[in-house]
Structures are given as C-alpha cells and as structure tokens.
Amino acid sequence: MSAGSLPCSNAIILEHPPFTVRVVGRKLNRLLTVINTDTKVKFTYDYMGRRHKKVVYERSGGSWSPVQTNLFVYDGWNPIQETVISSSGTVTNWYVWGLDLSGEWH
C-alpha cells in the first residue's frame, strides 16, 4: 500500500462530552469535513495539498447555510495571506516570514 492510498473511513465519531464531532471523509490524510450538531466545516486543498479554502456552515432549520469563508494564499509552503469573508465584512490577514533572532529562515 502506498502512502497516497492510506485507508480512509467514511466517518469517524469523536466523542468528548459534551461534544460529539463527526469527521466525514478524509483523502490522502487531509481533513475534508467536520460536523457537529449545528456547525459544519468543509476544507478544500490545492494540487500541492495546501489548504486553500475553509467554509463554516451553521444549521438553519433543516439546511446548512454558509456563514464564513476563509481563503488562503501561499508562497511555497508558507501561508502569506488569509482572507476571511463573513456577513460582518471581509478581513485580510497577512503573514510575514523572514530571519528569526538566531538567523534562521522562518
């Protein structure tokens, strides 16, 4: 079995009272969806396996409604921008990478 074809389960139930979380779908060891009673979070990845989108849903009646979307931009493997879109507006977070005090690149 190759590393790219690890066995994946359709659903994993994680119980830690008072919370029960259902993890639905994993692909290549990447988390795709997490669901609890009234919140669902879906993740999507680019061709390099970097998370490029996270969408948070809330249960409204019998259906799920998106309440927040996070979009990620990378420089190589380093995240450099996160845009958070919600009903209260759009916020952009920037991440800076460089030399730390020891002189190493981070």
N, C-alpha and C positions, 0 to 999 in steps of 0.2 A: 504494500500500500504506500503510495507516495504522500509527501507532506501536503500536496494540494488536494488530496482526496480523503482527508480525515473523515471518519464517520460523523455525521451531523444528525441531530434529533430534530423532529418537527416542533416539539415543545418541551420545555423544561420548566417545572414548577419549583420556585424558590419560596419557601415559607419561613418567615421570621416574624412571628406575631408582633404587632397586629397586622403586618403586611403580608400579602401573597402576591408575588410577581410571576407572570408567565413570560418566559423568553421564547419567542416564536421565530424559528428559522435562524440558522447560522450557516454561513457559506465561507469556506476557506478560513475558518476560525474568526470570522468577522460577525459581530452582532448586527442583526437586521431589525428586529422589532422587540420591544419590551412593553408588556401590557399589565396594568393592574386594574383595579375596579373602575376608576373613572379617568385614567390617563393612559395614553399610548404614545410611545416614542419610536419613530422609524429612522433608520440610518441608511445612507447610500454612500458608496465608495467609488473612487475613480479607478482607472485601469492599473494604477500602481498600488492600490489597496489603501489609499489615504481617504479618510472620511471627508467627503465634500459637502454633505448635507445632513442636517438633523431636523426633523419635523416633529413638533409636540402637538398632540391632539387631546381634546377633552371630550368626554361623552356628554352629549346634549340630547336628551330624550333617548331614542334608540339608535342614534347615529353618532359618528365621530366627526368633530369639527376641528380643523387646524387652528391653533392659537399662537404658535410661534414657529418660525423657520430660522435656522442658523446655517449660513453658507460659509465655507472655509476656503482660503486661498493659501497655497504653499510656495515656498522657494526650496526646491528639492524636497527634503523630508521635514523641513521646519515650517510650522504654521506662521504666516505673517499677517493674516487678516481674517477676522471673523465678523460677519455682518448678521445682526440679529434683527429680524423683521417680526413685529407683532402689532396688535391693534393699537398699542400706545405709541407706535412710531418705529423708526429704524435707528439702530445704534451700530457704529462700526468700531471694532476693537482692533488695534494694531499691535503686533508683537515684534520686538526688536531683538536681533541676535548679534552677538559680537564676542570680543575677548572678555573673559572674566578677570578678576584680580590676579589669578595665577598665570595669566597669559594664554590660557587655553580657549579655543573657539567654542562658543555655545550659542 
